Amino acid sequence: MTGIAPTPAWTLWPAPAKLNLFLRITGRRDDGYHLLQTVFRILEWGDTVRLRVRDDGRIRRHGVSVPGVEEADDLTVRASKLLQSAANCTQGADIIIDKRIPAGGGFGGGSSDAASVLVGLDALWGTGLGTDRLAELGLKLGADVPVFVRGENAWAEGVGERLSPVELPPAWYVLADPGVHAPTATLFKAPELTRDAPAATISDFVSGGPLGNAFEPVLRAREPAVEAVFAALSRIGSPRLTGSGSGCFVEFATREAAEAALAALPTGLRAWVAEGAHASPLHRALADWTKQATPAP
């Protein structure tokens, strides 16, 4: 990327969380992957990725973003090396993740961290691969990574990689974490999981019909903590599950309504309020960085 000024030591890149406003499994491909339908909603809340360019080509993770995950297996490290290889880049990076998104909650933390590394390092290294190529690389890391790379609320099909941007109204959410790390691979194998739901349409979603989440009845039956959170959230609205994780949410039209609902929940419940984003905080940060890093003519 020509015309870019030298990079400061550390740069900060938002890694926003997401919600799945519904999730259906409509079939399975010959390779065993399930066919999904969902709507991704990007949030104005999430992790922060700190990146610093190295000139020795090494990729170093500082701290532990997910306990028990070795550095070589960390999605952010894998994303960095994947970008290095695809762009034939000789630069390296130091990585720190300020974690807020709970692991295993279905809020997309690991995928979002990886996407922010791809987008951030593409800018910092000057590799200039662009959104489409970065989304292709992201799909090699996980089905949810491309939506974070593109940074738009989206209707998704296939394994989650076929994305169509959608306009969503302003909304605020009460989010809750039951503290259960839901194992996605195990849930996909659950015999009680509905894998042949009829395909929905965007019109079905817009009309507000109850499209549901295929994993909700499975997790509620298997995990008492999830069922307990659903019972608590039912006092303030209609709770839903996000993704294949244990995280739950209730939607509100205004911040005031969401905060009032949060205040009415039992003490001890890990819950908080987050705003739905119109566009990703990551892409706003990229625009700001590009503007600041590009010298005036």
C-alpha positions as CSV (number, residue, x, y, z in Angstrom):
1,M,0.0,0.0,0.0
2,T,1.9,3.1,-1.2
3,G,1.8,6.4,0.5
4,I,1.4,5.0,4.0
5,A,3.4,6.6,6.9
6,P,5.5,4.5,9.3
7,T,3.5,2.5,11.8
8,P,3.4,3.5,15.5
9,A,4.6,0.8,17.9
10,W,1.2,-0.5,19.0
11,T,-2.2,-0.1,17.2
12,L,-5.6,-1.1,18.5
13,W,-8.2,-2.9,16.5
14,P,-11.8,-3.6,17.7
15,A,-12.9,-7.3,17.5
16,P,-16.7,-6.9,17.9
17,A,-18.9,-9.7,19.1
18,K,-21.9,-10.9,17.1
19,L,-25.4,-12.4,17.6
20,N,-27.2,-14.9,15.5
21,L,-30.7,-13.6,15.4
22,F,-31.8,-17.0,14.4
23,L,-30.1,-20.2,13.2
24,R,-31.5,-23.0,11.1
25,I,-29.9,-26.2,9.9
26,T,-31.4,-27.1,6.5
27,G,-29.3,-30.1,5.5
28,R,-25.8,-31.5,5.2
29,R,-23.3,-31.4,2.4
30,D,-21.6,-34.6,1.1
31,D,-18.4,-33.7,3.0
32,G,-20.4,-33.7,6.3
33,Y,-20.6,-30.0,6.9
34,H,-24.1,-28.7,7.8
35,L,-26.0,-26.2,5.7
36,L,-27.1,-23.2,7.8
37,Q,-29.3,-20.2,7.6
38,T,-28.8,-17.3,10.0
39,V,-28.6,-13.5,10.3
40,F,-25.5,-12.1,11.8
41,R,-25.8,-8.9,13.9
42,I,-22.5,-7.1,14.7
43,L,-22.3,-5.5,18.1
44,E,-20.7,-2.3,19.4
45,W,-18.9,-4.5,22.1
46,G,-16.2,-7.0,22.0
47,D,-12.5,-7.7,22.4
48,T,-9.6,-5.4,21.5
49,V,-6.7,-6.7,19.4
50,R,-3.3,-5.0,19.9
51,L,-0.9,-5.3,17.0
52,R,2.8,-4.3,16.7
53,V,4.8,-4.8,13.5
54,R,8.1,-6.7,13.8
55,D,10.8,-6.7,11.2
56,D,12.1,-10.2,11.9
57,G,9.1,-12.1,10.4
58,R,8.2,-13.7,13.8
59,I,4.6,-14.0,15.0
60,R,4.4,-13.7,18.8
61,R,1.4,-13.9,21.0
62,H,1.7,-12.2,24.3
63,G,-0.5,-13.5,27.1
64,V,-3.2,-16.1,26.7
65,S,-6.5,-15.2,25.0
66,V,-8.1,-18.5,25.6
67,P,-6.9,-20.7,28.5
68,G,-5.5,-24.1,27.3
69,V,-4.9,-23.0,23.7
70,E,-1.3,-23.2,22.7
71,E,0.3,-20.3,20.8
72,A,0.6,-22.3,17.6
73,D,-3.1,-23.2,17.7
74,D,-4.3,-19.7,18.5
75,L,-6.6,-18.4,15.7
76,T,-4.9,-15.0,15.8
77,V,-1.4,-16.6,15.3
78,R,-2.8,-18.8,12.5
79,A,-4.4,-15.8,10.8
80,S,-1.2,-13.9,10.9
81,K,0.8,-16.8,9.4
82,L,-1.9,-17.4,6.8
83,L,-1.7,-13.7,5.7
84,Q,2.1,-13.8,5.7
85,S,2.0,-16.8,3.4
86,A,-0.7,-15.6,1.0
87,A,1.0,-12.2,0.6
88,N,4.6,-13.4,0.7
89,C,5.2,-11.0,3.5
90,T,8.5,-10.9,5.4
91,Q,7.3,-8.8,8.3
92,G,6.1,-10.2,11.6
93,A,3.8,-9.1,14.4
94,D,3.3,-9.0,18.2
95,I,-0.3,-9.8,19.3
96,I,-2.1,-9.1,22.5
97,I,-5.9,-9.7,22.9
98,D,-7.8,-7.8,25.5
99,K,-10.6,-10.4,26.1
100,R,-14.1,-9.5,27.0
101,I,-16.1,-12.0,24.9
102,P,-16.6,-15.2,26.8
103,A,-15.3,-18.4,25.1
104,G,-17.9,-20.9,24.0
105,G,-20.7,-18.4,24.3
106,G,-21.5,-18.2,20.6
107,F,-20.6,-14.5,20.5
108,G,-17.9,-15.1,17.9
109,G,-14.9,-14.0,20.0
110,G,-12.2,-16.2,18.4
111,S,-13.4,-15.7,14.9
112,S,-13.6,-11.9,15.4
113,D,-10.1,-11.8,16.9
114,A,-8.8,-13.6,13.8
115,A,-10.7,-11.3,11.4
116,S,-9.3,-8.2,13.2
117,V,-5.8,-9.6,12.9
118,L,-6.3,-10.2,9.1
119,V,-7.7,-6.7,8.5
120,G,-5.3,-5.0,10.8
121,L,-2.1,-6.6,9.6
122,D,-3.2,-6.3,5.9
123,A,-3.1,-2.5,6.6
124,L,0.0,-2.5,8.8
125,W,2.1,-4.7,6.6
126,G,0.9,-2.9,3.5
127,T,0.0,-6.2,1.8
128,G,-3.3,-4.7,0.4
129,L,-5.1,-7.9,-0.2
130,G,-8.5,-6.3,0.3
131,T,-11.7,-7.5,1.8
132,D,-12.6,-10.2,-0.7
133,R,-9.3,-12.0,-0.5
134,L,-9.1,-11.6,3.3
135,A,-12.6,-13.1,3.6
136,E,-11.4,-16.1,1.5
137,L,-8.5,-16.5,3.9
138,G,-10.7,-16.2,6.9
139,L,-13.0,-19.0,5.7
140,K,-10.0,-21.3,6.1
141,L,-9.9,-20.4,9.8
142,G,-13.6,-20.7,10.5
143,A,-17.0,-20.2,9.0
144,D,-17.8,-17.1,11.1
145,V,-14.5,-15.3,10.2
146,P,-15.7,-13.8,6.8
147,V,-18.6,-11.9,8.3
148,F,-16.3,-10.2,10.7
149,V,-13.8,-9.4,7.8
150,R,-16.6,-7.9,5.8
151,G,-18.0,-6.0,8.8
152,E,-21.7,-5.9,7.7
153,N,-24.8,-7.3,9.3
154,A,-25.7,-10.2,7.0
155,W,-28.0,-12.9,5.9
156,A,-25.9,-16.1,5.7
157,E,-26.3,-19.4,4.1
158,G,-24.2,-22.4,3.1
159,V,-21.8,-23.1,6.0
160,G,-22.1,-19.5,6.9
161,E,-19.9,-18.1,4.1
162,R,-22.5,-17.0,1.6
163,L,-23.3,-13.5,2.9
164,S,-25.8,-11.0,1.8
165,P,-25.7,-7.6,3.6
166,V,-29.0,-6.7,5.4
167,E,-30.2,-3.5,7.0
168,L,-31.2,-4.0,10.6
169,P,-33.1,-1.5,12.7
170,P,-31.4,0.1,15.7
171,A,-31.5,-2.3,18.7
172,W,-30.0,-2.8,22.1
173,Y,-29.5,-6.2,23.7
174,V,-29.3,-7.7,27.2
175,L,-26.7,-10.4,26.9
176,A,-26.1,-13.2,29.4
177,D,-23.4,-15.7,29.8
178,P,-24.4,-19.0,31.6
179,G,-20.7,-19.8,32.0
180,V,-21.0,-23.0,29.9
181,H,-18.4,-23.7,27.2
182,A,-20.6,-25.3,24.6
183,P,-18.6,-27.8,22.4
184,T,-19.8,-27.1,18.9
185,A,-18.6,-30.4,17.4
186,T,-20.4,-32.4,20.1
187,L,-23.6,-30.4,19.6
188,F,-23.6,-31.0,15.8
189,K,-23.5,-34.7,16.6
190,A,-26.5,-34.6,19.0
191,P,-29.1,-37.0,17.8
192,E,-31.9,-34.7,18.9
193,L,-30.6,-31.8,16.8
194,T,-33.0,-30.8,14.0
195,R,-31.0,-31.0,10.8
196,D,-33.7,-30.8,8.1
197,A,-35.6,-27.6,8.9
198,P,-37.4,-26.0,5.9
199,A,-35.4,-23.2,4.3
200,A,-36.5,-19.7,5.5
201,T,-36.4,-16.5,3.4
202,I,-35.4,-13.0,4.2
203,S,-39.1,-12.1,4.0
204,D,-39.7,-14.7,6.8
205,F,-37.1,-13.0,8.9
206,V,-38.3,-9.5,8.2
207,S,-41.9,-10.4,9.0
208,G,-40.8,-11.3,12.5
209,G,-41.8,-15.0,12.5
210,P,-40.3,-17.3,15.1
211,L,-37.4,-18.9,13.2
212,G,-35.6,-20.1,16.3
213,N,-32.2,-21.6,16.9
214,A,-31.7,-25.3,16.2
215,F,-29.3,-25.6,19.2
216,E,-31.6,-24.0,21.8
217,P,-33.6,-27.1,22.8
218,V,-30.5,-29.2,22.8
219,L,-28.6,-26.9,25.1
220,R,-31.5,-26.1,27.3
221,A,-32.1,-29.9,27.9
222,R,-28.4,-30.7,28.4
223,E,-27.2,-27.7,30.4
224,P,-29.1,-26.7,33.6
225,A,-27.2,-23.4,33.6
226,V,-28.5,-22.5,30.2
227,E,-32.1,-23.4,31.2
228,A,-31.7,-21.3,34.4
229,V,-30.6,-18.2,32.3
230,F,-33.5,-18.7,29.9
231,A,-35.9,-18.7,32.9
232,A,-34.3,-15.5,34.3
233,L,-34.4,-13.7,31.0
234,S,-38.0,-14.7,30.4
235,R,-38.9,-12.2,33.1
236,I,-37.8,-9.3,30.9
237,G,-38.6,-10.5,27.4
238,S,-38.2,-13.4,24.9
239,P,-34.8,-14.9,25.2
240,R,-32.8,-16.4,22.3
241,L,-29.6,-18.4,22.0
242,T,-26.8,-17.1,19.8
243,G,-24.9,-19.4,17.5
244,S,-24.0,-22.9,18.8
245,G,-22.8,-21.4,22.1
246,S,-24.5,-21.0,25.4
247,G,-24.9,-17.2,25.3
248,C,-28.4,-15.8,25.5
249,F,-29.9,-12.4,24.6
250,V,-33.1,-10.4,24.7
251,E,-33.6,-7.6,22.2
252,F,-34.9,-4.1,23.0
253,A,-35.6,-1.0,20.9
254,T,-33.8,1.5,23.1
255,R,-30.9,1.6,25.5
256,E,-33.2,2.8,28.3
257,A,-35.4,-0.2,27.9
258,A,-32.5,-2.6,27.9
259,E,-30.8,-1.0,30.9
260,A,-34.1,-1.1,32.8
261,A,-34.5,-4.8,32.0
262,L,-31.0,-5.5,33.1
263,A,-31.6,-3.8,36.4
264,A,-34.6,-6.1,36.9
265,L,-32.6,-9.3,36.6
266,P,-31.5,-11.4,39.6
267,T,-28.2,-10.4,41.2
268,G,-25.4,-12.8,40.4
269,L,-26.4,-13.3,36.8
270,R,-23.6,-12.4,34.4
271,A,-25.4,-10.1,32.1
272,W,-24.7,-6.8,30.4
273,V,-26.1,-4.4,27.7
274,A,-24.7,-4.0,24.2
275,E,-25.7,-2.0,21.2
276,G,-26.3,-3.5,17.8
277,A,-23.9,-1.9,15.2
278,H,-24.9,-0.5,11.9
279,A,-21.4,-1.3,10.6
280,S,-18.4,-2.9,12.2
281,P,-16.3,-0.9,14.7
282,L,-13.3,-2.7,13.1
283,H,-14.0,-1.0,9.7
284,R,-14.4,2.4,11.4
285,A,-11.0,1.8,13.0
286,L,-9.5,0.8,9.7
287,A,-10.8,4.0,8.0
288,D,-9.5,6.1,10.9
289,W,-6.1,4.5,10.8
290,T,-5.8,4.8,7.0
291,K,-6.8,8.5,7.2
292,Q,-4.2,9.2,9.9
293,A,-1.4,7.1,8.4
294,T,-1.7,8.5,4.9
295,P,0.4,11.7,4.5
296,A,-1.3,14.8,3.2
297,P,-0.5,15.5,-0.4
